[in-house]
Amino acid sequence: MREVVCEKEDIHPGKMRSATLGKIPIVVCRTKDGEFYAFANRCLHQGAPLSEGILCGDTKRTDIHGNYEYIKDGEILRCPWHALEYDIKNDGVMLAEPDKKLRSFQVAIEDDQVVVYK
C-alpha cells in the first residue's frame, strides 16, 4: 500500500501532520534536520491522536548535580493527553518503557512528494 501524503515543503522541519494510509490514521513527522518518519496516529497508552501533540526534545543529566542537557530537539513526539514520549529517530520507542514502540511506516520522497508505504 502506498499513499502520497503531501508535498515535501508542506511539512516544515520540526513539524508534523496527520494523514491516512488506507484506513490507518498516521502521523508524519519531519525532524529539524529534514528527515521524515511516519507512525500510527494513536498513543499506546489511551489512544490519543499523536498529531495533536508536539515534537520536542529530552533532557539528560550532566556530571554537575542539578544540571541537565537538552538533547534530541525535535526528535521526541509527546502525546497531547498524558505526555508520554516517543523517540521518532529510534523507531518510535516509548521513552518510559523502551520495550514498547509505535507502529512505524516507511517514508520516501518521490518528485518532492512525501509518500508513505505499508
Disulfide bonds with the S-S distance in Angstrom:
none
